[in-house]
Amino acid sequence: MKHALFLSAALLTATVPGACGQAGDTAEMPGATVQLAGTDDAAADPQVASTADMPRFLLVDNDVLKADARFEEAIFAFDPAIAADLIEDANSRIEVMQQDALAYKEADPEYFRPYGLKIDWRVTGAAGSLAGLEGFIFTFTGGAHGNYMTDARIYDTATGDRLQAGDLFTDKEAAASALAPDVFDGIASAKAARSGSPDNRETFRGEAEDALAGSNLFAGEVSLAASTEEGKLGGLVLHYAPYEIGSYAEGAYHITLPQADFHDLLKPEYADLFGGEPADIQRFGD
């Protein structure tokens, strides 16, 4: 699986001509179509591919799309499959937006405005074999405003395999049920603080419970938070994009669950990786 991922990344990083490079390079895509280019000898061989061969950013600047994808250097210290996965995902998003923008321009050239895409990947917490990453993704496809979301991921840093938050717990269903009230309370507190209406906290809690009723708590965007204790993870963060649990004007919500709230529910192999309090994280869009 890992070898296939390397090969896919090597091909996809060449999908957009002149759209990827090492730090310090700036490239412009001359055409308006997406083409598949060749690969160099090192990147084409999945056996020798390494993070040193991978781009730290992707840039596209043409008459239909302005795209900028960046990857924090800390990501490349882990298993190469992790960086390859993120680069492949970014290239896929770029290609989809490019094709959609071309179709829109052809259908309505007078109204069309160039699309925009910004992707920024960062490590938000790492300990032992676990790493949490958050990708801020902003898209503009015309209209009054763009939209944004957080793509949250948890990886095994030794194998490069992607994990679900539920995989950290001995009984994922029991953990989800136990933590759901904390999530509802967190959303209610955030909405009350953001709206300046503390008296409406119970109303906000009920709305959150209704909005998330029947959903799998760990199936959405969940990442790991760094800890105030060195070498540990401080908790989990659940991310909700604009429109998901509120209006666009409310913005995104990031609900942090301190590790103390779920430490006893963790699998033994992960329990020692958590400790302390969640560290503050500065995010785009906040």
Contacts in CASP RR format, 6 or more apart in sequence:
PFRMAT RR
TARGET T0000
AUTHOR 0000-0000-0000
METHOD contacts of the structure
MODEL  1
MKHALFLSAALLTATVPGACGQAGDTAEMPGATVQLAGTDDAAADPQVAS
TADMPRFLLVDNDVLKADARFEEAIFAFDPAIAADLIEDANSRIEVMQQD
ALAYKEADPEYFRPYGLKIDWRVTGAAGSLAGLEGFIFTFTGGAHGNYMT
DARIYDTATGDRLQAGDLFTDKEAAASALAPDVFDGIASAKAARSGSPDN
RETFRGEAEDALAGSNLFAGEVSLAASTEEGKLGGLVLHYAPYEIGSYAE
GAYHITLPQADFHDLLKPEYADLFGGEPADIQRFGD
2 79 0 8 1.000
2 81 0 8 1.000
2 159 0 8 1.000
2 160 0 8 1.000
3 46 0 8 1.000
3 47 0 8 1.000
4 46 0 8 1.000
5 81 0 8 1.000
5 84 0 8 1.000
5 85 0 8 1.000
5 88 0 8 1.000
6 46 0 8 1.000
6 49 0 8 1.000
6 80 0 8 1.000
6 81 0 8 1.000
6 84 0 8 1.000
7 44 0 8 1.000
7 46 0 8 1.000
7 49 0 8 1.000
8 84 0 8 1.000
8 88 0 8 1.000
9 49 0 8 1.000
9 54 0 8 1.000
9 83 0 8 1.000
9 84 0 8 1.000
9 85 0 8 1.000
9 87 0 8 1.000
9 88 0 8 1.000
10 39 0 8 1.000
10 43 0 8 1.000
10 44 0 8 1.000
10 46 0 8 1.000
10 49 0 8 1.000
10 53 0 8 1.000
11 36 0 8 1.000
11 38 0 8 1.000
11 39 0 8 1.000
12 87 0 8 1.000
12 88 0 8 1.000
12 91 0 8 1.000
12 92 0 8 1.000
13 20 0 8 1.000
13 43 0 8 1.000
13 54 0 8 1.000
13 55 0 8 1.000
13 58 0 8 1.000
13 87 0 8 1.000
13 91 0 8 1.000
14 20 0 8 1.000
14 36 0 8 1.000
14 37 0 8 1.000
14 38 0 8 1.000
14 39 0 8 1.000
15 34 0 8 1.000
15 35 0 8 1.000
15 36 0 8 1.000
15 37 0 8 1.000
15 91 0 8 1.000
15 94 0 8 1.000
15 95 0 8 1.000
16 29 0 8 1.000
16 34 0 8 1.000
16 58 0 8 1.000
16 60 0 8 1.000
16 91 0 8 1.000
16 94 0 8 1.000
16 95 0 8 1.000
16 98 0 8 1.000
17 29 0 8 1.000
17 30 0 8 1.000
17 31 0 8 1.000
17 35 0 8 1.000
17 37 0 8 1.000
18 27 0 8 1.000
18 28 0 8 1.000
18 29 0 8 1.000
18 59 0 8 1.000
19 27 0 8 1.000
19 29 0 8 1.000
19 58 0 8 1.000
19 59 0 8 1.000
19 60 0 8 1.000
19 67 0 8 1.000
19 94 0 8 1.000
20 27 0 8 1.000
20 55 0 8 1.000
20 57 0 8 1.000
20 58 0 8 1.000
20 59 0 8 1.000
20 87 0 8 1.000
20 91 0 8 1.000
21 27 0 8 1.000
21 55 0 8 1.000
21 56 0 8 1.000
21 57 0 8 1.000
21 58 0 8 1.000
21 59 0 8 1.000
22 55 0 8 1.000
22 56 0 8 1.000
23 56 0 8 1.000
23 57 0 8 1.000
26 59 0 8 1.000
27 59 0 8 1.000
28 59 0 8 1.000
28 61 0 8 1.000
28 62 0 8 1.000
29 60 0 8 1.000
29 61 0 8 1.000
29 62 0 8 1.000
30 62 0 8 1.000
31 62 0 8 1.000
32 62 0 8 1.000
32 63 0 8 1.000
32 64 0 8 1.000
32 98 0 8 1.000
32 102 0 8 1.000
33 98 0 8 1.000
33 102 0 8 1.000
34 94 0 8 1.000
34 95 0 8 1.000
34 98 0 8 1.000
34 99 0 8 1.000
38 44 0 8 1.000
40 53 0 8 1.000
42 48 0 8 1.000
42 49 0 8 1.000
42 53 0 8 1.000
43 49 0 8 1.000
43 53 0 8 1.000
49 80 0 8 1.000
49 84 0 8 1.000
50 80 0 8 1.000
51 76 0 8 1.000
51 77 0 8 1.000
51 80 0 8 1.000
51 83 0 8 1.000
54 76 0 8 1.000
54 80 0 8 1.000
54 83 0 8 1.000
54 84 0 8 1.000
54 87 0 8 1.000
55 71 0 8 1.000
55 87 0 8 1.000
56 70 0 8 1.000
56 71 0 8 1.000
56 73 0 8 1.000
56 76 0 8 1.000
57 68 0 8 1.000
57 69 0 8 1.000
57 70 0 8 1.000
57 71 0 8 1.000
58 67 0 8 1.000
58 68 0 8 1.000
58 69 0 8 1.000
58 70 0 8 1.000
58 87 0 8 1.000
58 90 0 8 1.000
58 91 0 8 1.000
58 94 0 8 1.000
59 67 0 8 1.000
59 68 0 8 1.000
59 69 0 8 1.000
60 66 0 8 1.000
60 67 0 8 1.000
60 68 0 8 1.000
60 94 0 8 1.000
60 98 0 8 1.000
60 117 0 8 1.000
61 67 0 8 1.000
63 114 0 8 1.000
64 98 0 8 1.000
64 101 0 8 1.000
64 102 0 8 1.000
64 105 0 8 1.000
64 112 0 8 1.000
64 114 0 8 1.000
64 115 0 8 1.000
65 94 0 8 1.000
65 97 0 8 1.000
65 98 0 8 1.000
65 101 0 8 1.000
65 114 0 8 1.000
65 115 0 8 1.000
65 116 0 8 1.000
65 117 0 8 1.000
66 114 0 8 1.000
66 115 0 8 1.000
66 116 0 8 1.000
66 117 0 8 1.000
67 94 0 8 1.000
67 97 0 8 1.000
67 98 0 8 1.000
67 116 0 8 1.000
67 117 0 8 1.000
67 118 0 8 1.000
67 119 0 8 1.000
68 117 0 8 1.000
68 118 0 8 1.000
68 119 0 8 1.000
69 90 0 8 1.000
69 93 0 8 1.000
69 94 0 8 1.000
69 117 0 8 1.000
69 118 0 8 1.000
69 119 0 8 1.000
69 120 0 8 1.000
69 121 0 8 1.000
70 119 0 8 1.000
70 120 0 8 1.000
70 121 0 8 1.000
71 83 0 8 1.000
71 86 0 8 1.000
71 87 0 8 1.000
71 90 0 8 1.000
71 121 0 8 1.000
72 121 0 8 1.000
72 122 0 8 1.000
72 123 0 8 1.000
74 122 0 8 1.000
74 123 0 8 1.000
74 126 0 8 1.000
75 82 0 8 1.000
75 83 0 8 1.000
75 86 0 8 1.000
75 121 0 8 1.000
75 122 0 8 1.000
75 123 0 8 1.000
75 133 0 8 1.000
76 83 0 8 1.000
78 126 0 8 1.000
78 131 0 8 1.000
78 155 0 8 1.000
78 157 0 8 1.000
78 160 0 8 1.000
79 155 0 8 1.000
79 156 0 8 1.000
79 157 0 8 1.000
79 158 0 8 1.000
79 159 0 8 1.000
79 160 0 8 1.000
81 159 0 8 1.000
81 160 0 8 1.000
81 161 0 8 1.000
82 131 0 8 1.000
82 133 0 8 1.000
82 155 0 8 1.000
82 157 0 8 1.000
82 160 0 8 1.000
85 160 0 8 1.000
85 162 0 8 1.000
86 121 0 8 1.000
86 133 0 8 1.000
89 151 0 8 1.000
90 119 0 8 1.000
93 117 0 8 1.000
93 119 0 8 1.000
93 137 0 8 1.000
94 117 0 8 1.000
97 115 0 8 1.000
97 116 0 8 1.000
97 117 0 8 1.000
97 139 0 8 1.000
97 141 0 8 1.000
100 115 0 8 1.000
100 141 0 8 1.000
101 112 0 8 1.000
101 114 0 8 1.000
101 115 0 8 1.000
101 141 0 8 1.000
104 112 0 8 1.000
104 115 0 8 1.000
104 141 0 8 1.000
105 112 0 8 1.000
113 142 0 8 1.000
113 143 0 8 1.000
115 139 0 8 1.000
115 140 0 8 1.000
115 141 0 8 1.000
115 142 0 8 1.000
116 138 0 8 1.000
116 139 0 8 1.000
116 140 0 8 1.000
116 141 0 8 1.000
117 137 0 8 1.000
117 138 0 8 1.000
117 139 0 8 1.000
117 140 0 8 1.000
118 136 0 8 1.000
118 137 0 8 1.000
118 138 0 8 1.000
119 135 0 8 1.000
119 136 0 8 1.000
119 137 0 8 1.000
119 138 0 8 1.000
120 135 0 8 1.000
120 136 0 8 1.000
120 284 0 8 1.000
121 133 0 8 1.000
121 134 0 8 1.000
121 135 0 8 1.000
122 133 0 8 1.000
122 134 0 8 1.000
122 135 0 8 1.000
122 136 0 8 1.000
123 131 0 8 1.000
123 132 0 8 1.000
123 133 0 8 1.000
124 132 0 8 1.000
124 133 0 8 1.000
124 134 0 8 1.000
124 223 0 8 1.000
124 224 0 8 1.000
124 225 0 8 1.000
124 226 0 8 1.000
124 237 0 8 1.000
124 281 0 8 1.000
125 131 0 8 1.000
125 132 0 8 1.000
125 224 0 8 1.000
125 225 0 8 1.000
125 226 0 8 1.000
125 227 0 8 1.000
125 233 0 8 1.000
126 132 0 8 1.000
126 157 0 8 1.000
126 224 0 8 1.000
126 226 0 8 1.000
126 233 0 8 1.000
127 227 0 8 1.000
127 231 0 8 1.000
127 232 0 8 1.000
127 233 0 8 1.000
127 273 0 8 1.000
127 274 0 8 1.000
128 157 0 8 1.000
128 231 0 8 1.000
128 273 0 8 1.000
129 156 0 8 1.000
129 157 0 8 1.000
129 158 0 8 1.000
129 273 0 8 1.000
130 154 0 8 1.000
130 155 0 8 1.000
130 156 0 8 1.000
130 157 0 8 1.000
130 163 0 8 1.000
130 168 0 8 1.000
130 224 0 8 1.000
130 233 0 8 1.000
130 270 0 8 1.000
130 273 0 8 1.000
131 154 0 8 1.000
131 155 0 8 1.000
131 157 0 8 1.000
131 224 0 8 1.000
132 152 0 8 1.000
132 153 0 8 1.000
132 154 0 8 1.000
132 155 0 8 1.000
132 223 0 8 1.000
132 224 0 8 1.000
133 152 0 8 1.000
133 153 0 8 1.000
133 154 0 8 1.000
133 155 0 8 1.000
133 223 0 8 1.000
134 150 0 8 1.000
134 151 0 8 1.000
134 152 0 8 1.000
134 153 0 8 1.000
134 223 0 8 1.000
134 237 0 8 1.000
134 239 0 8 1.000
134 281 0 8 1.000
134 283 0 8 1.000
135 150 0 8 1.000
135 151 0 8 1.000
135 152 0 8 1.000
135 153 0 8 1.000
136 148 0 8 1.000
136 150 0 8 1.000
136 283 0 8 1.000
136 284 0 8 1.000
136 285 0 8 1.000
137 148 0 8 1.000
137 149 0 8 1.000
137 150 0 8 1.000
137 151 0 8 1.000
138 146 0 8 1.000
138 147 0 8 1.000
138 148 0 8 1.000
138 284 0 8 1.000
139 146 0 8 1.000
139 147 0 8 1.000
139 148 0 8 1.000
140 146 0 8 1.000
140 147 0 8 1.000
145 248 0 8 1.000
147 241 0 8 1.000
147 242 0 8 1.000
147 243 0 8 1.000
147 248 0 8 1.000
148 241 0 8 1.000
148 242 0 8 1.000
148 252 0 8 1.000
148 284 0 8 1.000
148 285 0 8 1.000
149 221 0 8 1.000
149 239 0 8 1.000
149 241 0 8 1.000
149 242 0 8 1.000
149 252 0 8 1.000
150 221 0 8 1.000
150 223 0 8 1.000
150 239 0 8 1.000
150 241 0 8 1.000
150 252 0 8 1.000
150 254 0 8 1.000
150 283 0 8 1.000
151 221 0 8 1.000
152 220 0 8 1.000
152 221 0 8 1.000
152 222 0 8 1.000
152 223 0 8 1.000
152 237 0 8 1.000
152 239 0 8 1.000
153 162 0 8 1.000
153 223 0 8 1.000
154 162 0 8 1.000
154 163 0 8 1.000
154 164 0 8 1.000
154 165 0 8 1.000
154 167 0 8 1.000
154 168 0 8 1.000
154 222 0 8 1.000
154 223 0 8 1.000
154 224 0 8 1.000
155 161 0 8 1.000
155 162 0 8 1.000
155 163 0 8 1.000
156 162 0 8 1.000
156 163 0 8 1.000
164 172 0 8 1.000
164 218 0 8 1.000
164 219 0 8 1.000
164 222 0 8 1.000
165 218 0 8 1.000
165 222 0 8 1.000
165 236 0 8 1.000
166 172 0 8 1.000
166 175 0 8 1.000
166 176 0 8 1.000
166 218 0 8 1.000
168 266 0 8 1.000
168 267 0 8 1.000
168 270 0 8 1.000
169 175 0 8 1.000
169 262 0 8 1.000
169 265 0 8 1.000
169 266 0 8 1.000
169 267 0 8 1.000
170 265 0 8 1.000
170 266 0 8 1.000
170 267 0 8 1.000
171 265 0 8 1.000
172 218 0 8 1.000
174 265 0 8 1.000
175 218 0 8 1.000
175 262 0 8 1.000
175 265 0 8 1.000
176 216 0 8 1.000
176 217 0 8 1.000
176 218 0 8 1.000
178 262 0 8 1.000
178 265 0 8 1.000
179 217 0 8 1.000
179 257 0 8 1.000
179 261 0 8 1.000
179 262 0 8 1.000
180 212 0 8 1.000
180 217 0 8 1.000
182 257 0 8 1.000
182 261 0 8 1.000
183 208 0 8 1.000
183 212 0 8 1.000
183 217 0 8 1.000
183 238 0 8 1.000
183 255 0 8 1.000
183 257 0 8 1.000
184 205 0 8 1.000
184 206 0 8 1.000
184 208 0 8 1.000
184 209 0 8 1.000
184 212 0 8 1.000
185 205 0 8 1.000
186 255 0 8 1.000
187 204 0 8 1.000
187 205 0 8 1.000
187 208 0 8 1.000
187 240 0 8 1.000
187 245 0 8 1.000
187 253 0 8 1.000
187 255 0 8 1.000
188 201 0 8 1.000
188 202 0 8 1.000
188 204 0 8 1.000
188 205 0 8 1.000
188 206 0 8 1.000
188 208 0 8 1.000
189 201 0 8 1.000
190 253 0 8 1.000
190 255 0 8 1.000
191 200 0 8 1.000
191 201 0 8 1.000
191 204 0 8 1.000
191 207 0 8 1.000
191 208 0 8 1.000
191 250 0 8 1.000
191 253 0 8 1.000
192 198 0 8 1.000
192 200 0 8 1.000
192 201 0 8 1.000
192 204 0 8 1.000
194 250 0 8 1.000
195 204 0 8 1.000
195 250 0 8 1.000
207 245 0 8 1.000
208 245 0 8 1.000
211 244 0 8 1.000
211 245 0 8 1.000
211 246 0 8 1.000
212 245 0 8 1.000
217 238 0 8 1.000
220 238 0 8 1.000
220 239 0 8 1.000
221 238 0 8 1.000
221 239 0 8 1.000
221 240 0 8 1.000
221 241 0 8 1.000
222 236 0 8 1.000
222 237 0 8 1.000
222 238 0 8 1.000
222 239 0 8 1.000
223 236 0 8 1.000
223 237 0 8 1.000
223 239 0 8 1.000
224 233 0 8 1.000
224 234 0 8 1.000
224 235 0 8 1.000
224 236 0 8 1.000
224 237 0 8 1.000
225 233 0 8 1.000
225 234 0 8 1.000
225 235 0 8 1.000
225 236 0 8 1.000
225 237 0 8 1.000
225 256 0 8 1.000
225 278 0 8 1.000
225 279 0 8 1.000
225 281 0 8 1.000
226 233 0 8 1.000
226 234 0 8 1.000
226 278 0 8 1.000
226 279 0 8 1.000
226 281 0 8 1.000
227 233 0 8 1.000
227 234 0 8 1.000
227 235 0 8 1.000
227 259 0 8 1.000
227 274 0 8 1.000
227 275 0 8 1.000
227 276 0 8 1.000
227 277 0 8 1.000
227 278 0 8 1.000
227 279 0 8 1.000
228 234 0 8 1.000
228 276 0 8 1.000
228 277 0 8 1.000
228 278 0 8 1.000
228 279 0 8 1.000
229 275 0 8 1.000
229 276 0 8 1.000
229 277 0 8 1.000
232 259 0 8 1.000
232 273 0 8 1.000
232 274 0 8 1.000
232 275 0 8 1.000
232 276 0 8 1.000
233 259 0 8 1.000
233 273 0 8 1.000
233 274 0 8 1.000
233 275 0 8 1.000
234 258 0 8 1.000
234 259 0 8 1.000
234 274 0 8 1.000
234 275 0 8 1.000
234 276 0 8 1.000
234 277 0 8 1.000
234 278 0 8 1.000
234 279 0 8 1.000
235 256 0 8 1.000
235 257 0 8 1.000
235 258 0 8 1.000
235 259 0 8 1.000
235 262 0 8 1.000
235 274 0 8 1.000
235 278 0 8 1.000
236 256 0 8 1.000
236 257 0 8 1.000
236 259 0 8 1.000
236 262 0 8 1.000
237 254 0 8 1.000
237 255 0 8 1.000
237 256 0 8 1.000
237 257 0 8 1.000
237 278 0 8 1.000
237 281 0 8 1.000
238 254 0 8 1.000
238 255 0 8 1.000
238 257 0 8 1.000
239 252 0 8 1.000
239 253 0 8 1.000
239 254 0 8 1.000
239 255 0 8 1.000
240 252 0 8 1.000
240 253 0 8 1.000
240 254 0 8 1.000
240 255 0 8 1.000
241 252 0 8 1.000
242 248 0 8 1.000
242 250 0 8 1.000
242 251 0 8 1.000
242 252 0 8 1.000
244 253 0 8 1.000
245 253 0 8 1.000
251 285 0 8 1.000
252 285 0 8 1.000
252 286 0 8 1.000
254 281 0 8 1.000
254 283 0 8 1.000
254 286 0 8 1.000
256 278 0 8 1.000
258 277 0 8 1.000
258 278 0 8 1.000
259 274 0 8 1.000
259 275 0 8 1.000
259 276 0 8 1.000
259 278 0 8 1.000
260 275 0 8 1.000
260 276 0 8 1.000
260 277 0 8 1.000
263 271 0 8 1.000
263 274 0 8 1.000
263 275 0 8 1.000
266 274 0 8 1.000
END
